[in-house]
Amino acid sequence: MEDEFALGSRGPSLAALVRGAGMVLVAGGLLLVVGTVLHPSQETPVTILETEVRLVGSHAVSVVSYVLVLLGLPALYVAESQRMGRLGLTGFLMAFAGTALLAISSMFGFVAPVLAAEAPPTLDAINVYLPVVVLNGFAVVGFIAGFVILGVAVARSTVFPRWSGILVAMGAPLFLVGAAIALSVSPAFWFVAILGSLALGSGLAWFGSRMWAKPGL
């Protein structure tokens, strides 16, 4: 494994940017796990009101996590662009878009307690409203496909540890698919979402720590 990123001699300012973005990515990966662990395994009008503090807190942490990941991903791609090629570019763009859309859809967690208390039927109506379904669909597809492709591209490169990419590629689908099954079928599956967040968050934090340690200087 090579010890330096593909930044070459592009200057210490870019190296400093990569290093700072690395720490941001570490924080984003860790907070992703925290937000998932905090999140209730059910979202019905009753459970939303019973777990209001946990629900709102988990969504707040998750939104911050997504924002941090969005800030860290561009520097990750810059650091690896020459080695990841078109596959890495595709993964980066899809992961970035999916994360951004997921952050937008997560904002629903802040109004869900109000709707659960004042208009419970509205919760179900919103979830089946076509624009919301389309938004969530694009978010899920972009997030899962993007991080799977990005993880594979990184695993094939020579800079980051291979397993960091594998963790990201495995964690993204486990995270969202596990959450979807738990919320729609049985809360017993929430552990799958937690395992997925652990894999994805660990992989992203691994990326970030490597960017901090070897920013291309």
MARVO-530745 format. One line per field, with one value per atom (N, C-alpha, C): x, y, z; residue number from 1; atom name. Coordinates in nm, 3 decimals, m for minus. Example, Ala and Ser with C-alpha at 12.3 -4.5 7.8 and 13.67 -1.06 7.14 Angstrom:
<gukes>
X = (1.319	1.230	1.320	1.285	1.367	1.290)
Y = (m0.569	m0.450	m0.330	m0.225	m0.106	0.003)
Z = (0.780	0.780	0.780	0.708	0.714	0.787)
nr = (1	1	1	2	2	2)
atom = (N	CA	C	N	CA	C)
</gukes>
This chain:
<gukes>
X = (0.083	0.000	0.087	0.051	0.128	0.095	0.190	0.172	0.116	0.101	0.056	m0.064	m0.146	m0.258	m0.210	m0.301	m0.268	m0.274	m0.241	m0.244	m0.118	m0.014	0.109	0.162	0.193	0.250	0.152	0.026	m0.075	m0.083	0.006	0.018	m0.032	0.027	m0.011	m0.152	m0.206	m0.341	m0.443	m0.425	m0.515	m0.496	m0.372	m0.346	m0.413	m0.409	m0.474	m0.626	m0.680	m0.823	m0.862	m0.782	m0.808	m0.799	m0.700	m0.685	m0.805	m0.848	m0.965	m1.091	m1.107	m1.224	m1.221	m1.101	m1.090	m1.152	m1.122	m1.179	m1.331	m1.376	m1.520	m1.587	m1.521	m1.576	m1.577	m1.475	m1.473	m1.593	m1.616	m1.729	m1.862	m1.873	m1.997	m2.024	m1.921	m1.938	m1.979	m1.917	m1.950	m2.091	m2.130	m2.264	m2.372	m2.338	m2.435	m2.476	m2.380	m2.408	m2.491	m2.455	m2.527	m2.673	m2.695	m2.831	m2.915	m2.854	m2.927	m2.961	m2.866	m2.890	m2.999	m3.001	m3.101	m3.241	m3.250	m3.380	m3.469	m3.596	m3.690	m3.706	m3.737	m3.751	m3.889	m3.976	m4.109	m4.143	m4.229	m4.276	m4.425	m4.502	m4.647	m4.687	m4.811	m4.851	m4.829	m4.855	m4.839	m4.693	m4.610	m4.468	m4.395	m4.441	m4.378	m4.395	m4.515	m4.541	m4.471	m4.467	m4.404	m4.251	m4.193	m4.046	m4.006	m4.085	m4.063	m3.920	m3.869	m3.735	m3.631	m3.640	m3.544	m3.557	m3.679	m3.702	m3.642	m3.677	m3.627	m3.475	m3.425	m3.280	m3.205	m3.260	m3.193	m3.193	m3.302	m3.308	m3.214	m3.203	m3.109	m2.966	m2.930	m2.795	m2.772	m2.872	m2.858	m2.839	m2.917	m2.904	m2.764	m2.714	m2.578	m2.478	m2.500	m2.412	m2.409	m2.527	m2.534	m2.464	m2.482	m2.417	m2.264	m2.215	m2.071	m2.017	m2.092	m2.051	m2.047	m2.146	m2.148	m2.027	m1.983	m1.865	m1.736	m1.735	m1.613	m1.596	m1.707	m1.698	m1.621	m1.640	m1.565	m1.414	m1.365	m1.220	m1.175	m1.260	m1.227	m1.211	m1.303	m1.293	m1.170	m1.141	m1.022	m0.897	m0.892	m0.774	m0.757	m0.867	m0.862	m0.899	m0.929	m0.988	m0.904	m0.772	m0.687	m0.686	m0.712	m0.710	m0.848	m0.954	m1.088	m1.151	m1.107	m1.157	m1.305	m1.367	m1.509	m1.599	m1.558	m1.637	m1.645	m1.533	m1.532	m1.613	m1.606	m1.683	m1.832	m1.873	m2.014	m2.061	m1.980	m2.016	m2.022	m1.924	m1.921	m2.046	m2.080	m2.196	m2.326	m2.342	m2.465	m2.472	m2.360	m2.358	m2.385	m2.328	m2.348	m2.495	m2.554	m2.694	m2.785	m2.759	m2.842	m2.837	m2.718	m2.703	m2.776	m2.766	m2.835	m2.987	m3.040	m3.184	m3.227	m3.142	m3.174	m3.178	m3.089	m3.090	m3.220	m3.266	m3.393	m3.510	m3.516	m3.627	m3.625	m3.506	m3.495	m3.554	m3.573	m3.632	m3.776	m3.838	m3.974	m3.982	m3.872	m3.871	m3.898	m3.878	m3.901	m4.048	m4.125	m4.267	m4.355	m4.298	m4.377	m4.448	m4.384	m4.456	m4.577	m4.565	m4.678	m4.793	m4.762	m4.865	m4.926	m4.845	m4.895	m4.992	m4.970	m5.057	m5.182	m5.167	m5.277	m5.353	m5.285	m5.349	m5.283	m5.304	m5.240	m5.259	m5.380	m5.397	m5.306	m5.263	m5.177	m5.042	m4.997	m4.868	m4.868	m4.972	m4.980	m5.002	m5.081	m5.109	m4.982	m4.895	m4.770	m4.679	m4.675	m4.585	m4.621	m4.749	m4.791	m4.813	m4.786	m4.799	m4.689	m4.729	m4.638	m4.506	m4.506	m4.377	m4.285	m4.343	m4.263	m4.207	m4.289	m4.245	m4.130	m4.144	m4.040	m3.911	m3.924	m3.806	m3.735	m3.812	m3.752	m3.690	m3.756	m3.702	m3.567	m3.558	m3.431	m3.324	m3.364	m3.269	m3.213	m3.300	m3.258	m3.169	m3.213	m3.137	m3.001	m3.000	m2.874	m2.779	m2.832	m2.749	m2.688	m2.774	m2.725	m2.631	m2.678	m2.596	m2.468	m2.479	m2.362	m2.254	m2.291	m2.189	m2.138	m2.222	m2.174	m2.068	m2.098	m2.003	m1.878	m1.897	m1.782	m1.695	m1.759	m1.685	m1.605	m1.665	m1.595	m1.477	m1.499	m1.391	m1.275	m1.306	m1.200	m1.128	m1.204	m1.144	m1.048	m1.074	m0.988	m0.865	m0.865	m0.753	m0.637	m0.530	m0.409	m0.377	m0.467	m0.437	m0.507	m0.638	m0.713	m0.709	m0.717	m0.724	m0.844	m0.826	m0.931	m1.059	m1.045	m1.164	m1.245	m1.184	m1.262	m1.366	m1.327	m1.421	m1.527	m1.486	m1.581	m1.686	m1.643	m1.738	m1.842	m1.797	m1.889	m1.987	m1.934	m2.018	m2.121	m2.085	m2.178	m2.272	m2.221	m2.299	m2.417	m2.402	m2.510	m2.640	m2.637	m2.763	m2.818	m2.732	m2.780	m2.848	m2.792	m2.844	m2.985	m3.005	m3.135	m3.237	m3.194	m3.287	m3.332	m3.239	m3.274	m3.372	m3.350	m3.440	m3.578	m3.583	m3.711	m3.791	m3.724	m3.793	m3.842	m3.760	m3.797	m3.918	m3.919	m4.027	m4.157	m4.145	m4.265	m4.314	m4.224	m4.261	m4.255	m4.134	m4.118	m4.000	m4.020	m3.910	m3.794	m3.818	m3.711	m3.593	m3.617	m3.511	m3.427	m3.456	m3.380	m3.232	m3.200	m3.058	m2.981	m3.050	m2.984	m2.943	m3.032	m3.000	m2.882	m2.879	m2.768	m2.636	m2.640	m2.519	m2.473	m2.570	m2.535	m2.473	m2.528	m2.471	m2.331	m2.310	m2.176	m2.075	m2.115	m2.025	m1.998	m2.105	m2.091	m2.017	m2.059	m1.993	m1.847	m1.815	m1.675	m1.592	m1.651	m1.580	m1.553	m1.653	m1.635	m1.533	m1.541	m1.443	m1.303	m1.292	m1.163	m1.107	m1.196	m1.155	m1.099	m1.178	m1.141	m1.011	m0.989	m0.865	m0.745	m0.764	m0.655	m0.625	m0.731	m0.713	m0.639	m0.668	m0.599	m0.451	m0.426	m0.289	m0.202	m0.260	m0.183	m0.254	m0.247	m0.320	m0.251	m0.143	m0.075	0.052	0.096	0.221	0.344)
Y = (m0.120	0.000	0.125	0.219	0.341	0.424	0.508	0.584	0.723	0.764	0.900	0.899	1.000	1.017	1.065	1.067	1.108	1.259	1.334	1.479	1.534	1.453	1.497	1.622	1.721	1.845	1.960	1.932	2.033	2.132	2.124	2.231	2.196	2.260	2.233	2.278	2.379	2.424	2.315	2.244	2.134	2.019	1.993	1.888	1.921	2.048	2.089	2.071	2.099	2.081	1.934	1.847	1.704	1.656	1.706	1.667	1.710	1.835	1.883	1.807	1.781	1.705	1.564	1.510	1.378	1.372	1.472	1.475	1.495	1.574	1.593	1.461	1.383	1.255	1.155	1.160	1.077	1.109	1.238	1.279	1.238	1.254	1.215	1.066	0.985	0.840	0.797	0.857	0.822	0.866	0.986	1.036	0.957	0.899	0.814	0.697	0.640	0.527	0.574	0.687	0.741	0.768	0.831	0.862	0.737	0.632	0.507	0.435	0.434	0.369	0.442	0.575	0.654	0.638	0.613	0.614	0.500	0.529	0.423	0.324	0.199	0.096	0.095	0.184	0.196	0.344	0.373	0.510	0.508	0.480	0.490	0.613	0.665	0.782	0.763	0.642	0.616	0.616	0.541	0.532	0.664	0.740	0.871	0.962	0.961	1.045	0.989	0.858	0.797	0.815	0.823	0.834	0.965	1.070	1.197	1.250	1.249	1.304	1.224	1.092	1.006	1.027	1.034	1.049	1.179	1.289	1.420	1.426	1.374	1.375	1.293	1.176	1.091	1.156	1.221	1.288	1.408	1.478	1.591	1.543	1.437	1.381	1.329	1.263	1.207	1.316	1.424	1.534	1.595	1.615	1.667	1.570	1.440	1.339	1.349	1.359	1.366	1.492	1.602	1.727	1.712	1.651	1.631	1.538	1.434	1.343	1.416	1.502	1.580	1.673	1.725	1.812	1.734	1.608	1.529	1.454	1.418	1.337	1.403	1.533	1.592	1.581	1.603	1.591	1.447	1.352	1.211	1.182	1.232	1.207	1.274	1.397	1.466	1.385	1.331	1.255	1.127	1.070	0.939	0.941	1.058	1.065	0.996	1.010	0.952	0.800	0.743	0.597	0.534	0.610	0.553	0.560	0.654	0.664	0.695	0.652	0.681	0.611	0.492	0.420	0.501	0.556	0.638	0.765	0.827	0.949	0.920	0.809	0.770	0.746	0.673	0.646	0.772	0.860	0.985	1.069	1.087	1.170	1.112	0.980	0.917	0.920	0.893	0.895	1.036	1.136	1.274	1.313	1.282	1.316	1.240	1.111	1.031	1.078	1.115	1.165	1.297	1.384	1.514	1.494	1.404	1.378	1.311	1.226	1.160	1.263	1.360	1.467	1.546	1.571	1.645	1.564	1.436	1.353	1.333	1.338	1.320	1.436	1.549	1.665	1.636	1.533	1.495	1.456	1.407	1.367	1.480	1.604	1.718	1.759	1.722	1.757	1.637	1.518	1.397	1.399	1.443	1.446	1.539	1.650	1.744	1.679	1.617	1.551	1.433	1.358	1.244	1.289	1.407	1.459	1.526	1.598	1.679	1.615	1.537	1.480	1.348	1.242	1.113	1.059	1.070	1.017	1.084	1.207	1.278	1.210	1.143	1.073	0.970	0.886	0.784	0.848	0.955	1.022	1.080	1.137	1.194	1.084	0.971	0.862	0.802	0.815	0.760	0.871	0.995	1.106	1.093	1.096	1.061	1.139	1.272	1.344	1.297	1.264	1.215	1.076	0.991	0.857	0.865	0.955	0.971	1.023	1.124	1.180	1.072	0.998	0.894	0.783	0.753	0.651	0.690	0.813	0.862	0.865	0.903	0.909	0.770	0.672	0.536	0.478	0.492	0.436	0.505	0.638	0.710	0.677	0.671	0.643	0.504	0.404	0.266	0.242	0.272	0.247	0.329	0.454	0.541	0.491	0.455	0.409	0.269	0.185	0.054	0.073	0.156	0.181	0.250	0.349	0.421	0.327	0.243	0.149	0.051	0.002	m0.091	m0.021	0.104	0.179	0.202	0.235	0.258	0.127	0.018	m0.112	m0.156	m0.114	m0.152	m0.061	0.050	0.143	0.094	0.174	0.132	0.221	0.312	0.408	0.372	0.364	0.330	0.179	0.137	m0.006	m0.069	m0.185	m0.252	m0.267	m0.303	m0.330	m0.204	m0.088	0.034	0.049	0.020	0.025	m0.083	m0.202	m0.313	m0.280	m0.222	m0.185	m0.085	0.013	0.112	0.048	m0.039	m0.105	m0.197	m0.262	m0.352	m0.275	m0.169	m0.100	m0.022	0.044	0.129	0.052	m0.062	m0.135	m0.194	m0.245	m0.299	m0.191	m0.072	0.040	0.078	0.106	0.153	0.041	m0.073	m0.185	m0.236	m0.244	m0.286	m0.190	m0.060	0.040	0.030	0.011	0.003	m0.119	m0.233	m0.354	m0.339	m0.282	m0.265	m0.173	m0.064	0.034	m0.010	m0.097	m0.136	m0.278	m0.364	m0.503	m0.539	m0.532	m0.569	m0.495	m0.434	m0.362	m0.453	m0.584	m0.678	m0.669	m0.613	m0.603	m0.477	m0.396	m0.271	m0.297	m0.413	m0.445	m0.450	m0.482	m0.485	m0.344	m0.248	m0.108	m0.061	m0.104	m0.066	m0.127	m0.253	m0.318	m0.248	m0.211	m0.141	m0.006	0.066	0.197	0.182	0.075	0.049	0.024	m0.056	m0.086	0.039	0.109	0.229	0.339	0.363	0.467	0.438	0.311	0.273	0.291	0.253	0.269	0.415	0.501	0.644	0.704	0.664	0.713	0.665	0.544	0.490	0.574	0.606	0.697	0.826	0.884	1.013	1.010	0.905	0.896	0.880	0.809	0.795	0.929	1.004	1.137	1.230	1.217	1.299	1.262	1.131	1.084	1.105	1.090	1.100	1.194	1.323	1.418	1.451	1.383	1.406	1.486	1.516	1.593	1.504)
Z = (0.000	0.000	0.000	m0.084	m0.087	0.036	0.077	0.199	0.177	0.051	0.026	m0.067	m0.053	m0.141	m0.277	m0.370	m0.505	m0.521	m0.418	m0.426	m0.489	m0.493	m0.555	m0.488	m0.568	m0.515	m0.528	m0.507	m0.528	m0.412	m0.320	m0.223	m0.085	0.017	0.155	0.189	0.118	0.150	0.121	0.009	m0.023	0.075	0.114	0.212	0.344	0.383	0.508	0.498	0.379	0.358	0.371	0.312	0.321	0.466	0.538	0.678	0.761	0.743	0.817	0.779	0.649	0.604	0.660	0.680	0.739	0.878	0.960	1.094	1.090	0.993	0.975	0.939	0.852	0.812	0.928	1.013	1.133	1.221	1.245	1.328	1.265	1.134	1.066	1.078	1.061	1.073	1.213	1.314	1.452	1.489	1.446	1.478	1.406	1.290	1.220	1.308	1.376	1.466	1.585	1.643	1.759	1.723	1.608	1.566	1.546	1.493	1.469	1.599	1.692	1.821	1.898	1.889	1.960	1.902	1.772	1.704	1.752	1.782	1.820	1.705	1.738	1.636	1.572	1.615	1.556	1.540	1.440	1.420	1.393	1.497	1.490	1.571	1.554	1.633	1.783	1.832	1.976	2.016	1.942	1.978	1.955	1.857	1.832	1.953	2.010	2.128	2.252	2.264	2.380	2.380	2.262	2.250	2.183	2.208	2.137	2.153	2.274	2.297	2.221	2.228	2.155	2.005	1.956	1.812	1.759	1.824	1.780	1.795	1.908	1.930	1.826	1.792	1.693	1.556	1.520	1.390	1.387	1.497	1.503	1.484	1.555	1.542	1.401	1.344	1.210	1.105	1.117	1.021	1.028	1.150	1.166	1.104	1.124	1.067	0.915	0.854	0.708	0.656	0.725	0.683	0.690	0.797	0.811	0.702	0.671	0.565	0.431	0.408	0.284	0.275	0.387	0.387	0.366	0.412	0.401	0.271	0.205	0.083	m0.031	m0.057	m0.169	m0.152	m0.031	m0.007	m0.022	0.018	m0.002	m0.150	m0.231	m0.374	m0.435	m0.391	m0.441	m0.409	m0.288	m0.246	m0.325	m0.373	m0.438	m0.585	m0.643	m0.776	m0.883	m0.877	m0.980	m0.976	m0.861	m0.848	m0.861	m0.830	m0.834	m0.972	m1.055	m1.191	m1.199	m1.309	m1.332	m1.231	m1.189	m1.089	m0.961	m0.917	m0.797	m0.813	m0.930	m0.955	m0.949	m1.010	m1.007	m0.863	m0.787	m0.648	m0.565	m0.585	m0.510	m0.537	m0.665	m0.700	m0.646	m0.659	m0.611	m0.459	m0.392	m0.245	m0.193	m0.259	m0.217	m0.232	m0.349	m0.373	m0.278	m0.259	m0.171	m0.027	0.019	0.156	0.174	0.073	0.080	0.087	0.004	0.005	0.135	0.189	0.316	0.429	0.424	0.525	0.517	0.394	0.377	0.430	0.394	0.440	0.591	0.651	0.797	0.874	0.809	0.875	0.919	0.858	0.895	1.041	1.096	1.236	1.333	1.289	1.378	1.384	1.281	1.281	1.314	1.311	1.337	1.471	1.582	1.711	1.709	1.640	1.631	1.555	1.443	1.365	1.441	1.514	1.591	1.698	1.755	1.860	1.806	1.695	1.644	1.528	1.446	1.327	1.289	1.368	1.341	1.200	1.141	1.004	0.902	0.933	0.839	0.824	0.929	0.921	0.809	0.806	0.701	0.565	0.563	0.436	0.375	0.459	0.409	0.355	0.423	0.383	0.247	0.207	0.077	m0.027	0.010	m0.084	m0.190	m0.318	m0.427	m0.426	m0.412	m0.410	m0.297	m0.181	m0.070	m0.101	m0.160	m0.197	m0.298	m0.396	m0.497	m0.433	m0.347	m0.279	m0.197	m0.118	m0.036	m0.122	m0.236	m0.324	m0.382	m0.429	m0.482	m0.372	m0.251	m0.140	m0.110	m0.102	m0.070	m0.180	m0.304	m0.416	m0.427	m0.419	m0.430	m0.317	m0.196	m0.079	m0.085	m0.109	m0.110	m0.228	m0.349	m0.468	m0.464	m0.420	m0.417	m0.325	m0.202	m0.107	m0.140	m0.201	m0.246	m0.354	m0.452	m0.561	m0.510	m0.424	m0.368	m0.285	m0.205	m0.123	m0.206	m0.315	m0.405	m0.471	m0.516	m0.581	m0.486	m0.361	m0.262	m0.229	m0.216	m0.185	m0.294	m0.416	m0.529	m0.541	m0.470	m0.480	m0.394	m0.390	m0.318	m0.199	m0.164	m0.058	0.072	0.068	0.189	0.213	0.339	0.367	0.296	0.241	0.164	0.244	0.372	0.453	0.484	0.475	0.496	0.386	0.262	0.151	0.160	0.203	0.218	0.323	0.434	0.540	0.489	0.411	0.357	0.259	0.170	0.071	0.135	0.244	0.314	0.405	0.468	0.570	0.516	0.402	0.349	0.326	0.253	0.234	0.363	0.450	0.577	0.660	0.659	0.737	0.694	0.566	0.521	0.504	0.453	0.438	0.575	0.670	0.805	0.869	0.851	0.908	0.844	0.712	0.642	0.688	0.701	0.745	0.889	0.974	1.115	1.129	1.055	1.069	1.002	0.901	0.827	0.858	0.906	0.930	1.079	1.136	1.276	1.337	1.456	1.521	1.561	1.556	1.592	1.496	1.377	1.276	1.291	1.392	1.405	1.430	1.485	1.509	1.377	1.266	1.135	1.095	1.121	1.092	1.176	1.303	1.391	1.341	1.303	1.250	1.122	1.038	0.915	0.942	1.040	1.074	1.133	1.210	1.265	1.153	1.055	0.943	0.860	0.822	0.739	0.814	0.939	1.018	1.043	1.070	1.092	0.966	0.851	0.725	0.694	0.714	0.689	0.786	0.912	1.010	0.976	0.922	0.879	0.764	0.668	0.560	0.619	0.710	0.767	0.843	0.922	0.999	0.907	0.797	0.700	0.632	0.601	0.541	0.636	0.765	0.864	0.876	0.877	0.898	0.776	0.656	0.531	0.434	0.458	0.372	0.241	0.209	0.083	0.093	0.215	0.231	0.217)
nr = (1	1	1	2	2	2	3	3	3	4	4	4	5	5	5	6	6	6	7	7	7	8	8	8	9	9	9	10	10	10	11	11	11	12	12	12	13	13	13	14	14	14	15	15	15	16	16	16	17	17	17	18	18	18	19	19	19	20	20	20	21	21	21	22	22	22	23	23	23	24	24	24	25	25	25	26	26	26	27	27	27	28	28	28	29	29	29	30	30	30	31	31	31	32	32	32	33	33	33	34	34	34	35	35	35	36	36	36	37	37	37	38	38	38	39	39	39	40	40	40	41	41	41	42	42	42	43	43	43	44	44	44	45	45	45	46	46	46	47	47	47	48	48	48	49	49	49	50	50	50	51	51	51	52	52	52	53	53	53	54	54	54	55	55	55	56	56	56	57	57	57	58	58	58	59	59	59	60	60	60	61	61	61	62	62	62	63	63	63	64	64	64	65	65	65	66	66	66	67	67	67	68	68	68	69	69	69	70	70	70	71	71	71	72	72	72	73	73	73	74	74	74	75	75	75	76	76	76	77	77	77	78	78	78	79	79	79	80	80	80	81	81	81	82	82	82	83	83	83	84	84	84	85	85	85	86	86	86	87	87	87	88	88	88	89	89	89	90	90	90	91	91	91	92	92	92	93	93	93	94	94	94	95	95	95	96	96	96	97	97	97	98	98	98	99	99	99	100	100	100	101	101	101	102	102	102	103	103	103	104	104	104	105	105	105	106	106	106	107	107	107	108	108	108	109	109	109	110	110	110	111	111	111	112	112	112	113	113	113	114	114	114	115	115	115	116	116	116	117	117	117	118	118	118	119	119	119	120	120	120	121	121	121	122	122	122	123	123	123	124	124	124	125	125	125	126	126	126	127	127	127	128	128	128	129	129	129	130	130	130	131	131	131	132	132	132	133	133	133	134	134	134	135	135	135	136	136	136	137	137	137	138	138	138	139	139	139	140	140	140	141	141	141	142	142	142	143	143	143	144	144	144	145	145	145	146	146	146	147	147	147	148	148	148	149	149	149	150	150	150	151	151	151	152	152	152	153	153	153	154	154	154	155	155	155	156	156	156	157	157	157	158	158	158	159	159	159	160	160	160	161	161	161	162	162	162	163	163	163	164	164	164	165	165	165	166	166	166	167	167	167	168	168	168	169	169	169	170	170	170	171	171	171	172	172	172	173	173	173	174	174	174	175	175	175	176	176	176	177	177	177	178	178	178	179	179	179	180	180	180	181	181	181	182	182	182	183	183	183	184	184	184	185	185	185	186	186	186	187	187	187	188	188	188	189	189	189	190	190	190	191	191	191	192	192	192	193	193	193	194	194	194	195	195	195	196	196	196	197	197	197	198	198	198	199	199	199	200	200	200	201	201	201	202	202	202	203	203	203	204	204	204	205	205	205	206	206	206	207	207	207	208	208	208	209	209	209	210	210	210	211	211	211	212	212	212	213	213	213	214	214	214	215	215	215	216	216	216	217	217	217)
atom = (N	CA	C	N	CA	C	N	CA	C	N	CA	C	N	CA	C	N	CA	C	N	CA	C	N	CA	C	N	CA	C	N	CA	C	N	CA	C	N	CA	C	N	CA	C	N	CA	C	N	CA	C	N	CA	C	N	CA	C	N	CA	C	N	CA	C	N	CA	C	N	CA	C	N	CA	C	N	CA	C	N	CA	C	N	CA	C	N	CA	C	N	CA	C	N	CA	C	N	CA	C	N	CA	C	N	CA	C	N	CA	C	N	CA	C	N	CA	C	N	CA	C	N	CA	C	N	CA	C	N	CA	C	N	CA	C	N	CA	C	N	CA	C	N	CA	C	N	CA	C	N	CA	C	N	CA	C	N	CA	C	N	CA	C	N	CA	C	N	CA	C	N	CA	C	N	CA	C	N	CA	C	N	CA	C	N	CA	C	N	CA	C	N	CA	C	N	CA	C	N	CA	C	N	CA	C	N	CA	C	N	CA	C	N	CA	C	N	CA	C	N	CA	C	N	CA	C	N	CA	C	N	CA	C	N	CA	C	N	CA	C	N	CA	C	N	CA	C	N	CA	C	N	CA	C	N	CA	C	N	CA	C	N	CA	C	N	CA	C	N	CA	C	N	CA	C	N	CA	C	N	CA	C	N	CA	C	N	CA	C	N	CA	C	N	CA	C	N	CA	C	N	CA	C	N	CA	C	N	CA	C	N	CA	C	N	CA	C	N	CA	C	N	CA	C	N	CA	C	N	CA	C	N	CA	C	N	CA	C	N	CA	C	N	CA	C	N	CA	C	N	CA	C	N	CA	C	N	CA	C	N	CA	C	N	CA	C	N	CA	C	N	CA	C	N	CA	C	N	CA	C	N	CA	C	N	CA	C	N	CA	C	N	CA	C	N	CA	C	N	CA	C	N	CA	C	N	CA	C	N	CA	C	N	CA	C	N	CA	C	N	CA	C	N	CA	C	N	CA	C	N	CA	C	N	CA	C	N	CA	C	N	CA	C	N	CA	C	N	CA	C	N	CA	C	N	CA	C	N	CA	C	N	CA	C	N	CA	C	N	CA	C	N	CA	C	N	CA	C	N	CA	C	N	CA	C	N	CA	C	N	CA	C	N	CA	C	N	CA	C	N	CA	C	N	CA	C	N	CA	C	N	CA	C	N	CA	C	N	CA	C	N	CA	C	N	CA	C	N	CA	C	N	CA	C	N	CA	C	N	CA	C	N	CA	C	N	CA	C	N	CA	C	N	CA	C	N	CA	C	N	CA	C	N	CA	C	N	CA	C	N	CA	C	N	CA	C	N	CA	C	N	CA	C	N	CA	C	N	CA	C	N	CA	C	N	CA	C	N	CA	C	N	CA	C	N	CA	C	N	CA	C	N	CA	C	N	CA	C	N	CA	C	N	CA	C	N	CA	C	N	CA	C	N	CA	C	N	CA	C	N	CA	C	N	CA	C	N	CA	C	N	CA	C	N	CA	C	N	CA	C	N	CA	C	N	CA	C	N	CA	C	N	CA	C	N	CA	C	N	CA	C	N	CA	C	N	CA	C	N	CA	C	N	CA	C	N	CA	C	N	CA	C	N	CA	C	N	CA	C	N	CA	C	N	CA	C	N	CA	C	N	CA	C	N	CA	C	N	CA	C	N	CA	C	N	CA	C	N	CA	C	N	CA	C	N	CA	C	N	CA	C	N	CA	C	N	CA	C)
</gukes>
